[in-house]
């Protein structure tokens, strides 16, 4: 398994560098979103406990429950609603709950992986103290003091809330770099082999997520392969050269397809018409 090293990027953005040297930007949920999700969850859990108490008192006289038994049931119900159920929910859903679904987040490990029973149990157990016993005050203070809005349970368990509602990925469209505009007007750029063209396109689409060293190395390797199909080869940055080649090929192929379409449109009456004197049978 590839090792993963974590580095904080900014207040809400967390950068993970995988063993393949690809930097992944994972955005953590803000304090306000976390607070909203927590309120939804614990209103539900505490509401369940209140429901148990109400039912218990309504049945106490009917079944003759004594005070000791009612106290025991109250304690068991409190543990069930505040520890057992939250732990079971987060374990079964790998870090999600009703409140987290509402704000579009889930709890993950610091390395970005899914949480397990241990993480969920620690978070639920510490939540009794920092959320219920302090009315959320301790959780709010601790969350405000770190850049990823972690509460005490997250710090102890090694987890954080990851925002899963991200904008749709936009495929970048490259034009000819300004420094190579003059070269592009006269350059002879042959059609690249399909495999090489796909590799270049994949590199340009993912270049921003690569580490600088890996980005430079990949761009040089691809530029060496692409230069065989280009004449003359400009003295320019390898990544700019690849972007220019892709743009030139796209523009010229688009022009060629446009000319072909125009030619077919001019020939359409001849290609679709009937021979001279041949009756139109409808």
C-alpha positions, 0 to 999 in steps of 0.5 A, spaced: 500 500 500 502 506 498 504 511 504 501 517 504 504 523 508 499 529 510 500 536 509 496 542 511 495 547 505 490 552 508 485 553 513 480 549 510 484 545 505 488 539 506 493 536 501 495 529 501 501 526 497 500 519 495 506 514 494 505 516 486 507 523 488 500 525 486 497 531 491 490 531 493 486 537 495 481 535 500 477 540 503 475 540 510 468 542 513 467 549 516 466 550 523 459 553 521 457 547 517 460 542 523 456 546 528 449 545 524 450 537 523 452 536 530 446 540 532 441 536 527 445 529 530 444 530 537 437 533 537 435 527 534 439 522 539 437 526 545 430 526 542 430 519 542 432 519 549 427 523 551 422 519 548 424 513 552 424 517 558 416 519 556 414 512 554 418 509 561 414 514 565 407 512 562 408 505 563 411 505 570 404 505 573 402 500 569 407 495 570 409 497 577 416 499 576 420 501 582 424 507 582 431 503 582 429 500 576 427 506 572 433 509 574 437 503 571 433 504 565 434 511 564 442 510 565 441 505 559 437 509 555 442 515 556 448 510 554 444 507 548 442 514 545 448 518 546 454 512 545 451 506 542 447 509 537 452 514 534 457 509 534 453 504 530 451 509 525 458 512 524 461 505 523 455 502 519 456 508 514 463 509 514 463 516 518 456 519 515 449 520 519 443 524 518 446 531 520 452 530 516 448 528 510 444 534 511 451 538 510 454 534 505 460 531 509 463 525 512 468 523 518 474 520 515 481 519 518 487 524 518 490 520 512 483 520 508 481 513 509 474 511 512 473 510 519 472 504 523 469 502 530 474 505 534 474 512 531 466 512 532 466 510 539 472 515 541 468 520 538 461 518 541 464 517 548 468 524 548 462 527 545 458 526 551 462 530 555 464 536 550 457 536 547 452 534 552 455 536 559 458 543 556 452 544 552 457 544 546 461 550 549 468 545 549 467 542 542 466 549 539 472 552 543 476 547 541 474 547 533 475 554 533 482 553 535 484 549 529 484 550 522 480 544 520 474 545 525 476 539 529 473 537 536 476 534 542 473 527 539 477 528 532 483 530 536 483 524 540 481 519 534 485 522 529 479 524 524 476 530 521 470 532 517 471 532 510 466 536 505 464 532 500 460 537 496 465 539 491 464 543 484 464 538 478 471 537 475 472 542 469 476 539 463 481 544 462 482 547 454 489 549 453 490 554 447 497 556 444 502 559 450 503 566 448 511 565 448 509 559 442 504 563 438 509 565 433 512 558 432 505 555 432 504 559 425 509 555 421 510 549 425 510 542 422 506 538 427 504 531 425 498 527 428 501 523 435 500 516 436 493 515 440 497 512 446 501 518 446 496 523 445 492 520 451 498 520 455 499 527 454 492 529 455 491 526 461 498 529 464 495 536 462 489 535 465 492 532 472 498 537 472 496 541 477 495 536 482 502 533 481 508 535 486 513 540 482 518 535 481 514 529 478 510 535 474 517 537 471 519 530 470 513 527 467 513 533 462 520 532 460 519 525 458 513 526 454 516 532 451 522 528 449 517 523 446 512 528 442 518 532 439 519 526 434 513 528 431 514 536 431 519 540 427 522 545 429 522 543 436 522 550 440 526 552 446 521 552 451 518 549 457 516 542 456 509 543 459 508 549 455 511 545 449 506 540 450 500 545 451 502 548 444 502 541 440 495 539 443 492 546 441 495 546 434 493 539 433 486 540 435 485 547 431 488 544 425 484 537 426 478 542 427 479 546 421 480 540 417 473 537 419 470 544 417 473 543 410 470 536 409 464 538 412 463 544 407 465 539 401 460 534 403 455 539 404 456 542 397 456 535 394 450 533 397 445 535 392 449 530 387 450 525 392 443 525 394 440 526 387 437 522 382 441 521 375 438 525 369 432 523 367 431 518 372 423 518 375 422 520 382 418 514 385 417 518 391 
